[in-house]
Amino acid sequence: MEKQKVLYAFNDDLHWEKILKDVDHIYARKDLVDKIAIIAFGTAILSILRNTSLEEIKTKITNYAAGGVDFYVCGNTMKKYGITKDQLIPVIQVAEEGTFIKILEMKEDGYFLF
């Protein structure tokens, strides 16, 4: 079986714990998964701000990013809420053109969307 590229996109801050548990399982299967990416938009961006009190989530994101997992935030959502790049956890990348354009680009690159 060819290694897969996995993409999560979600818009609710309450889903971080579930998404990161899924990543725990997928990340452990390096034989099946080549790349993992996560795109947060809507209220999901609240947990990836530098000042979040959710230290466990911040730590997991930072550790997974160091291991090759890509984390993105929707640039349009950032504008909507007046959030700047320096307010994000440093490992978060900005999808400048928005979530749906980033999803289309990543699907074109072979990512499977969850």
C-alpha positions in Angstrom: 0.0 0.0 0.0 1.3 3.5 -0.9 1.8 5.8 2.0 -1.1 8.3 2.5 -1.3 12.0 3.1 -4.0 12.9 5.7 -5.7 16.3 6.1 -8.0 17.4 8.9 -10.0 20.6 8.6 -12.3 21.8 11.3 -14.0 24.9 12.6 -14.9 24.2 16.2 -12.5 24.8 19.2 -14.1 21.8 21.0 -12.7 19.3 18.5 -8.9 19.8 19.2 -8.8 17.0 21.7 -10.4 14.5 19.3 -8.3 15.6 16.3 -5.1 15.3 18.3 -6.1 11.8 19.5 -6.7 10.8 15.9 -3.2 12.2 15.1 -1.8 10.1 18.0 -3.0 7.0 16.3 -2.1 8.0 12.7 1.3 9.4 13.6 2.2 6.0 15.1 1.7 4.4 11.7 4.6 5.8 9.7 4.4 2.7 7.6 1.0 3.9 6.2 1.0 7.7 6.6 3.5 9.9 4.9 2.2 13.4 5.8 -0.4 14.8 8.2 -1.8 18.3 8.0 -4.4 20.1 10.1 -6.3 23.3 9.1 -8.1 25.3 11.8 -10.7 27.9 11.0 -13.7 29.5 12.8 -13.6 29.1 16.5 -11.0 26.3 16.2 -8.3 29.0 16.1 -8.9 29.9 19.8 -6.8 27.0 21.1 -3.8 27.8 18.9 -3.2 31.3 20.2 0.0 31.9 22.2 -2.0 32.9 25.3 -4.2 29.8 25.4 -4.5 28.2 28.8 -4.7 24.7 27.1 -1.1 23.8 27.7 -1.6 20.2 26.8 -2.9 21.1 23.3 -0.2 23.7 22.8 2.5 21.2 23.8 1.1 18.4 21.5 0.9 20.8 18.6 4.5 22.0 19.1 5.8 18.4 19.4 3.9 17.2 16.4 5.0 20.1 14.3 8.6 19.3 15.3 7.9 15.8 14.0 6.7 16.9 10.6 2.9 17.5 11.1 1.8 20.7 9.4 -0.6 23.0 11.2 -2.4 25.8 9.4 -4.9 28.5 10.3 -7.3 30.2 8.0 -6.1 33.7 7.0 -9.6 34.8 6.5 -10.6 33.8 10.0 -7.7 35.6 11.4 -8.8 38.8 9.6 -12.4 38.3 10.9 -11.2 38.1 14.5 -8.4 40.6 14.2 -5.7 38.0 15.0 -2.2 38.5 13.8 0.5 35.9 13.1 2.5 36.9 16.3 -0.5 35.9 18.4 -0.4 32.3 17.2 1.7 29.4 18.6 4.9 29.9 16.5 4.6 26.5 14.6 1.3 27.5 13.1 1.4 28.5 9.4 -1.2 30.8 7.8 -3.3 29.7 4.9 -3.4 33.2 3.4 -6.0 32.5 0.8 -8.3 30.7 3.2 -9.2 27.3 4.3 -11.0 26.1 1.2 -8.3 27.2 -1.3 -5.7 25.4 1.0 -7.9 22.3 1.0 -8.1 22.3 -2.8 -4.4 22.8 -3.1 -3.7 19.9 -0.7 -6.2 17.6 -2.3 -4.4 18.3 -5.6 -1.2 17.3 -3.8 -2.7 13.9 -2.9 -4.1 14.6 0.7 -7.1 12.7 1.9 -9.5 15.0 3.7 -11.2 13.9 7.0 
